[in-house]
Amino acid sequence: MAKYYAKKVKQQELTKDELKVLSNIPTKDVLEKYKGVQHAFNKQQEMENYLVKEANNFLKKYFNETLDIPLKISPRMTSILGLFYATRNGTPIRIAITSTYFRFEQKDISRLMSTVFHECVHYVLCKKGLRYFDDDLVFDMILNR
């Protein structure tokens, strides 16, 4: 997925459920098919529909899940590219992607898809009741694969 920044990951041991999820993750580059692909979207809804379709393909292929929450373009997000929202008790709410992607003609949508897939990993781990934050070991290992 995205080139992941170096950070200190919490010292943790993986649970059986986390190991099971990790065993299904490929070591190949899942963004390969998006590199160099140009895609311009005429309407925000068109972009959202495309992202939901690609997110569902990704989730089905690697996690046997579907996206059951809204994925929306957010004009309010200015300093981050994407955000996964969940309740305090770990119920997924929505995924927001910055509208910066929508405002500019896409030269290469791999960065956009990297952001969407990153947020999808948060979502699927949360949905399965596993640790899903950026500094959790299982999350970090999935992204590094």
FENNORCOR-V994140 format. One record per residue. RES is the residue in three letters. SS is DSSP state (helix for helix, strand for strand, loop for the rest). OMEGA is omega in radians with two decimals (* if undefined). Layout:
res = (RES	RES)
ss = (SS	SS)
omega = (OMEGA	OMEGA)
//
This chain:
res = (MET	ALA	LYS	TYR	TYR	ALA	LYS	LYS	VAL	LYS	GLN	GLN	GLU	LEU	THR	LYS	ASP	GLU	LEU	LYS	VAL	LEU	SER	ASN	ILE	PRO	THR	LYS	ASP	VAL	LEU	GLU	LYS	TYR	LYS	GLY	VAL	GLN	HIS	ALA	PHE	ASN	LYS	GLN	GLN	GLU	MET	GLU	ASN	TYR	LEU	VAL	LYS	GLU	ALA	ASN	ASN	PHE	LEU	LYS	LYS	TYR	PHE	ASN	GLU	THR	LEU	ASP	ILE	PRO	LEU	LYS	ILE	SER	PRO	ARG	MET	THR	SER	ILE	LEU	GLY	LEU	PHE	TYR	ALA	THR	ARG	ASN	GLY	THR	PRO	ILE	ARG	ILE	ALA	ILE	THR	SER	THR	TYR	PHE	ARG	PHE	GLU	GLN	LYS	ASP	ILE	SER	ARG	LEU	MET	SER	THR	VAL	PHE	HIS	GLU	CYS	VAL	HIS	TYR	VAL	LEU	CYS	LYS	LYS	GLY	LEU	ARG	TYR	PHE	ASP	ASP	ASP	LEU	VAL	PHE	ASP	MET	ILE	LEU	ASN	ARG)
ss = (loop	loop	loop	loop	loop	loop	loop	loop	loop	loop	loop	loop	loop	loop	loop	helix	helix	helix	helix	helix	helix	helix	helix	loop	loop	loop	loop	loop	loop	loop	loop	helix	helix	helix	loop	loop	loop	loop	strand	loop	loop	loop	loop	helix	helix	helix	helix	helix	helix	helix	helix	helix	helix	helix	helix	helix	helix	helix	helix	helix	helix	helix	helix	loop	loop	loop	loop	loop	loop	strand	strand	strand	strand	strand	loop	loop	loop	loop	loop	loop	loop	strand	strand	strand	strand	strand	loop	loop	loop	loop	loop	strand	strand	strand	strand	strand	strand	strand	loop	helix	helix	helix	helix	loop	loop	strand	loop	loop	loop	helix	helix	helix	helix	helix	helix	helix	helix	helix	helix	helix	helix	helix	helix	helix	helix	helix	helix	loop	loop	loop	loop	loop	loop	loop	loop	loop	helix	helix	helix	helix	helix	helix	helix	helix	loop)
omega = (-3.10	2.99	-2.98	-3.11	3.14	3.12	3.12	3.13	3.11	3.04	-3.09	2.97	-3.12	3.06	3.10	3.14	3.12	3.09	3.11	3.10	-3.13	-3.09	-3.13	-3.08	-3.13	3.07	3.11	-3.12	-3.12	3.14	-3.07	-3.08	3.14	-3.09	3.13	3.14	3.09	3.13	3.06	-3.12	-3.13	-3.11	3.12	-3.14	3.10	3.12	3.13	3.13	3.12	-3.11	3.11	3.13	-3.13	3.10	3.11	3.08	3.14	-3.11	-3.13	-3.06	-3.00	-3.09	-3.07	-3.14	3.00	-3.14	-3.09	3.14	3.13	2.97	-3.02	2.99	-3.08	3.08	-3.10	-3.10	-3.11	-3.05	3.10	-3.07	-3.13	-3.11	3.05	3.14	3.05	3.09	3.13	-3.14	3.02	3.05	3.14	-3.13	-3.11	3.02	3.09	3.09	-3.09	3.13	3.10	3.12	-3.08	-3.06	-3.06	3.09	-3.09	3.04	-3.09	-3.06	-3.12	3.11	3.08	-3.12	3.07	3.12	-3.14	-3.12	3.08	3.14	3.09	3.09	3.03	-3.08	-3.04	3.09	3.10	-3.13	3.14	3.12	-3.13	3.11	-2.99	-3.13	-3.08	-3.08	3.07	-3.03	-3.09	3.11	-3.12	-3.14	3.09	-3.13	3.14	3.09	*)
//
